[in-house]
Amino acid sequence: MTRTYYEGMEDQLSALGLVLNCTVLWNTLYTNRALEQLRAQGYPVLDADAQRLSAFIRTHIGIDGHYAFHLPDLGGTHRPLRDPDAHESD
């Protein structure tokens, strides 16, 4: 299958690659933090199980809609992990 080349195609592919890399990095960092928190709370998290986790999880990403990029100043820290016992407001 081939598609016609058009101006700017490389830029779009580069941007898509950047978004994918950022998503994988974000997921890796926060999955690791969640595993560390579970271990600190005494849950038996085996390294063999953690190695099977994929950094390409994406169900939490909403690709449709409007986006605002006014981010709060976090002072160089991570945002807090979600409390699994808290009720989510959708």
Secondary structure as UniProt FT lines:
FT   TURN            7..8
FT   HELIX           9..40
FT   TURN            41..42
FT   HELIX           47..50
FT   TURN            51..52
FT   TURN            55..56
FT   TURN            59..60
FT   TURN            75..76
FT   TURN            84..85
//
